[in-house]
């Protein structure tokens, strides 16, 4: 067993960068194998953490739906008691027209957060407003209040009507 030159007499078998010859005569760097293994493990662990982090972020985000997708959701779930259409426009806007079956909670009222906090967290809420701006903020508040199932209709009732979908007057 030889010694590695300029290594303070470390036996070759103990040095992390030693080379060995296989039976077929090929040279293999054990250190490179160890580095590849460590790098692969690090990448795998990082990927698992990243996926977990992205999943957690996804859990906090509301699902955006186009008016057409929202209409499909309403057709599928509309009669279920665990599904609520939440109109966050003003009472006057709601009286002018709204989606059939919608419940109104005025985002601009000073009591919006308190009113929403009293809602059942076991239900799924499809939230909309006039253009999507207030409902986006309302959805953020609902997620902050730990509502797990929130859908956001992008574009609001204006895009809903542009798509030729019905409202109630």
C-alpha positions as CSV (number, residue, x, y, z in Angstrom):
1,X,0.0,0.0,0.0
2,X,1.6,3.3,-1.1
3,X,1.6,6.7,0.3
4,X,0.2,9.8,-1.4
5,X,3.0,12.3,-2.3
6,X,3.0,15.5,-0.3
7,X,0.1,14.3,1.9
8,X,1.9,14.0,5.2
9,X,2.1,10.3,4.7
10,X,-1.7,9.7,4.5
11,X,-2.2,6.1,3.4
12,X,-3.6,6.0,-0.1
13,X,-6.7,4.0,1.0
14,X,-7.7,6.8,3.4
15,X,-7.3,9.8,1.0
16,X,-10.7,11.0,-0.3
17,X,-9.4,11.6,-3.9
18,X,-7.5,8.4,-4.3
19,X,-7.9,6.5,-7.6
20,X,-8.4,2.8,-7.9
21,X,-8.2,0.4,-10.7
22,X,-11.0,-1.9,-11.5
23,X,-10.6,-5.4,-12.8
24,X,-11.2,-4.2,-16.3
25,X,-8.4,-1.6,-16.0
26,X,-10.6,1.5,-15.9
27,X,-9.8,4.3,-13.5
28,X,-12.5,5.5,-11.1
29,X,-12.3,8.5,-8.9
30,X,-13.9,7.7,-5.7
31,X,-14.1,11.3,-4.7
32,X,-16.0,12.1,-7.9
33,X,-18.5,9.3,-7.1
34,X,-18.9,10.7,-3.6
35,X,-19.4,14.2,-4.9
36,X,-22.0,13.0,-7.5
37,X,-23.8,11.1,-4.8
38,X,-23.8,14.1,-2.5
39,X,-24.9,16.5,-5.3
40,X,-27.7,14.1,-6.3
41,X,-28.9,13.8,-2.7
42,X,-28.8,17.6,-2.3
43,X,-30.7,18.2,-5.6
44,X,-33.3,15.6,-4.6
45,X,-33.7,17.1,-1.1
46,X,-34.0,20.6,-2.6
47,X,-36.6,19.4,-5.1
48,X,-38.7,17.8,-2.3
49,X,-38.5,21.1,-0.3
50,X,-39.4,23.2,-3.3
51,X,-42.3,21.0,-4.2
52,X,-43.5,21.1,-0.6
53,X,-43.1,24.9,-0.5
54,X,-44.9,25.3,-3.8
55,X,-47.7,23.1,-2.6
56,X,-48.1,25.1,0.5
57,X,-48.2,28.3,-1.5
58,X,-50.7,26.7,-3.8
59,X,-52.9,25.8,-0.8
60,X,-53.1,29.5,0.1
61,X,-54.0,30.7,-3.4
62,X,-57.6,30.9,-4.7
63,X,-58.3,29.1,-7.9
64,X,-59.0,31.6,-10.7
65,X,-61.8,30.8,-13.0
66,X,-62.9,32.5,-16.2
67,X,-66.7,33.3,-16.4
68,X,-67.2,30.3,-18.6
69,X,-65.4,28.0,-16.1
70,X,-67.4,29.7,-13.3
71,X,-70.6,28.9,-15.1
72,X,-69.6,25.3,-15.5
73,X,-68.8,25.1,-11.7
74,X,-72.2,26.7,-10.9
75,X,-73.9,24.1,-13.1
76,X,-72.1,21.3,-11.5
77,X,-72.4,22.5,-7.9
78,X,-75.1,25.2,-7.8
79,X,-77.7,23.1,-5.9
80,X,-75.3,21.8,-3.3
81,X,-75.5,23.3,0.2
82,X,-71.7,23.3,0.5
83,X,-71.3,25.7,-2.5
84,X,-71.8,29.5,-2.2
85,X,-71.7,32.2,-4.8
86,X,-70.4,35.3,-3.0
87,X,-71.1,38.7,-4.6
88,X,-68.8,41.3,-2.9
89,X,-70.2,44.3,-4.7
90,X,-72.3,47.1,-3.0
91,X,-76.0,46.5,-2.2
92,X,-77.0,48.8,-5.0
93,X,-74.9,46.9,-7.6
94,X,-76.4,43.6,-6.3
95,X,-80.0,45.0,-6.6
96,X,-79.3,46.0,-10.2
97,X,-78.3,42.5,-11.2
98,X,-76.4,39.5,-9.8
99,X,-75.8,35.8,-10.4
100,X,-78.7,33.6,-9.5
101,X,-78.4,32.3,-6.0
102,X,-75.6,34.7,-5.0
103,X,-75.2,35.9,-1.4
104,X,-74.1,39.5,-1.0
105,X,-71.4,40.7,1.4
106,X,-70.3,44.3,0.6
107,X,-66.5,44.4,0.3
108,X,-66.5,48.2,0.8
109,X,-68.4,48.0,4.1
110,X,-66.4,48.5,7.2
111,X,-67.6,45.1,8.5
112,X,-66.6,43.0,5.5
113,X,-63.8,41.0,7.3
114,X,-66.0,40.4,10.3
115,X,-69.0,39.3,8.2
116,X,-66.8,36.9,6.1
117,X,-65.2,35.6,9.3
118,X,-68.6,34.3,10.4
119,X,-69.1,32.3,7.2
120,X,-68.8,28.5,7.2
121,X,-65.2,27.4,6.3
122,X,-66.4,24.0,5.3
123,X,-68.1,25.4,2.2
124,X,-66.6,26.3,-1.2
125,X,-67.0,29.9,-2.2
126,X,-67.0,31.3,-5.7
127,X,-66.3,35.0,-5.3
128,X,-67.1,37.7,-7.8
129,X,-67.5,41.5,-8.1
130,X,-68.0,43.9,-11.0
131,X,-64.5,43.6,-12.7
132,X,-62.5,41.2,-10.5
133,X,-60.6,43.8,-8.5
134,X,-62.6,43.8,-5.3
135,X,-63.2,40.1,-5.4
136,X,-59.4,39.5,-5.7
137,X,-58.9,41.5,-2.5
138,X,-61.8,39.7,-0.9
139,X,-60.3,36.4,-1.8
140,X,-57.0,37.4,-0.2
141,X,-58.8,38.3,3.0
142,X,-60.7,34.9,2.9
143,X,-57.4,33.1,2.5
144,X,-55.9,35.1,5.4
145,X,-58.9,34.0,7.5
146,X,-58.1,30.4,6.5
147,X,-60.9,29.6,4.1
148,X,-59.6,26.5,2.3
149,X,-61.9,26.4,-0.7
150,X,-62.1,29.7,-2.5
151,X,-62.7,30.2,-6.2
152,X,-62.2,33.6,-7.9
153,X,-64.1,34.6,-11.0
154,X,-61.7,36.7,-13.0
155,X,-63.2,39.7,-14.9
156,X,-66.2,39.9,-12.7
157,X,-69.9,40.2,-13.7
158,X,-68.9,42.4,-16.7
159,X,-66.9,39.6,-18.3
160,X,-69.7,37.2,-17.3
161,X,-72.2,39.3,-19.3
162,X,-69.8,39.7,-22.2
163,X,-69.7,35.9,-22.4
164,X,-73.5,36.0,-22.8
165,X,-74.2,34.4,-19.5
166,X,-77.4,35.1,-17.6
167,X,-77.9,37.4,-14.6
168,X,-80.9,38.1,-12.3
169,X,-82.4,41.6,-12.1
